[in-house]
Amino acid sequence: MDEGLLLGLLNTTPVMDGVQHDELAEAGPRWLTEHDQPASDDEWRALVAARDALQSVVRGQAGPATLAPFVEDVRQSASVDASGVVWHLDLPEGRTAAARAVLAWDALRVSSPGRLRACANPECRLFLIDHSKPNSARWCSMAVCGNRMKARRHYQRTRGDK
């Protein structure tokens, strides 16, 4: 599963110093190369569109049907070798990485429902995949967002006592 590709893609719009950045726009097709994906302008444009759609779906702002264009014409076939059944994925040229990211989202949705989510810090634009047993992770980073949110709540509690 391309879980790393999916999470890396979703997290390409971080907020730094209060300003949202778009790492795909800044890096262009180089981001694809850095993530071992075919790099072309068509691939890059499809990936940007897939990222925006995936972010909306994960945040609950859009339904899964918005992802349909990215998996159109994706085919899977099987063959058998000495080790057993081997699956082959036929991805459309010009949106290979976008299709992989959407397929990874779906595989995660099926295998680990509710584990992919947006960070609970409303000022953060990052996502996380919760691998904890109780499925209780809330922040993309406990050291950054978790600490900030806990400090903010503590400040509000102590300030309210005065």
C-alpha positions in Angstrom: 0.0 0.0 0.0 1.2 3.5 -0.8 0.4 4.9 2.7 3.6 7.0 2.8 2.7 8.5 -0.6 -0.8 9.3 0.6 0.2 10.9 3.9 3.0 12.8 2.2 0.6 14.1 -0.4 -2.0 15.2 2.1 0.6 17.0 4.2 1.9 19.2 1.3 -0.1 22.2 2.5 1.4 22.9 5.9 0.9 26.1 7.9 4.2 27.8 8.8 4.2 31.0 10.8 0.5 31.4 10.3 0.7 31.1 6.5 -0.3 28.1 4.5 2.3 26.9 2.0 1.8 24.6 -1.0 4.8 22.3 -1.3 3.5 20.9 -4.6 3.2 24.3 -6.2 6.7 25.3 -4.8 8.4 22.0 -5.9 6.5 21.3 -9.1 7.1 17.8 -10.6 10.3 17.5 -8.5 8.0 16.3 -5.6 7.0 13.4 -7.8 10.6 12.4 -8.4 11.4 12.7 -4.7 8.6 10.2 -4.0 9.6 7.7 -6.8 6.7 8.6 -9.0 6.7 9.4 -12.8 7.4 13.2 -13.2 5.6 15.1 -15.9 3.4 18.2 -16.0 0.3 16.0 -16.5 1.2 13.9 -13.4 1.8 17.0 -11.3 -1.5 18.6 -12.3 -3.4 15.4 -11.6 -1.6 15.1 -8.3 -2.5 18.6 -7.2 -6.2 18.0 -8.0 -6.1 14.6 -6.3 -4.6 16.1 -3.2 -7.2 18.8 -3.0 -10.0 16.2 -3.5 -8.5 13.8 -0.9 -8.1 16.6 1.7 -11.8 17.5 1.2 -12.9 13.9 1.5 -10.8 13.2 4.6 -12.1 16.4 6.3 -15.7 15.4 5.5 -16.2 18.4 3.2 -16.8 16.2 0.1 -17.9 12.7 -0.7 -15.7 9.9 -2.1 -17.4 10.3 -5.5 -15.1 13.4 -6.0 -12.2 10.9 -6.3 -13.7 9.0 -9.3 -11.7 10.9 -12.0 -8.4 9.8 -10.5 -9.2 6.0 -10.7 -10.9 6.0 -14.0 -9.4 3.4 -16.3 -7.4 1.8 -13.4 -7.2 -1.9 -14.0 -5.9 -4.8 -11.9 -5.1 -8.2 -13.3 -3.7 -11.4 -11.8 -1.2 -14.0 -12.8 0.1 -17.1 -11.0 3.7 -17.9 -10.4 5.5 -20.4 -8.1 4.7 -18.3 -5.0 1.0 -17.9 -5.8 -1.2 -15.2 -7.2 0.6 -12.0 -8.3 -1.5 -8.8 -8.8 -0.6 -6.3 -11.4 -1.9 -2.7 -11.4 -2.4 -0.9 -14.7 -2.4 2.8 -14.1 -3.4 5.5 -16.5 -0.5 7.5 -17.9 -0.5 11.1 -16.7 -2.1 10.4 -13.3 -0.3 7.4 -12.0 0.6 9.0 -8.7 -2.9 10.5 -8.2 -4.4 7.0 -8.8 -1.9 5.4 -6.3 -2.8 8.0 -3.7 -6.6 7.5 -4.1 -6.1 3.7 -4.0 -4.0 4.0 -0.9 -6.8 6.2 0.7 -9.4 3.5 -0.1 -7.2 0.6 1.2 -6.7 2.5 4.4 -10.5 3.3 4.6 -11.3 -0.4 4.3 -8.5 -1.9 6.4 -8.3 0.8 9.2 -11.6 2.8 9.1 -11.4 6.2 10.9 -7.6 6.1 11.3 -6.8 8.7 8.7 -7.8 12.1 9.9 -7.0 15.8 10.0 -5.0 17.1 12.9 -7.3 18.3 15.8 -5.5 21.6 15.9 -7.8 24.0 13.9 -4.8 26.1 12.9 -3.0 23.1 11.4 -3.5 21.7 7.9 -1.7 18.4 8.4 -3.1 14.9 8.6 -2.2 11.8 10.5 -2.7 8.0 10.3 -3.4 6.8 13.8 -1.6 3.6 14.4 -2.3 3.5 18.2 -4.2 0.6 19.6 -7.0 2.7 21.1 -7.3 4.9 18.0 -7.0 8.0 20.1 -4.3 10.1 18.4 -5.6 13.6 17.8 -2.6 15.6 16.6 -0.2 15.3 13.7 2.6 15.8 16.2 2.4 15.5 20.0 5.5 17.7 20.3 4.1 20.5 18.2 0.3 20.6 17.8 -0.5 18.4 20.9 1.8 20.5 23.1 0.3 23.8 21.8 -3.2 22.7 22.3 -2.6 21.4 25.8 -0.7 24.6 26.7 -3.6 26.7 25.3 -6.2 24.8 27.3 -4.0 25.0 30.5 -3.7 28.8 30.0 -7.4 29.2 29.5 -8.2 27.2 32.6 -5.7 29.0 34.8 -6.7 32.4 33.4 -10.3 31.6 34.1 -9.6 31.0 37.8 -8.4 34.6 38.4 
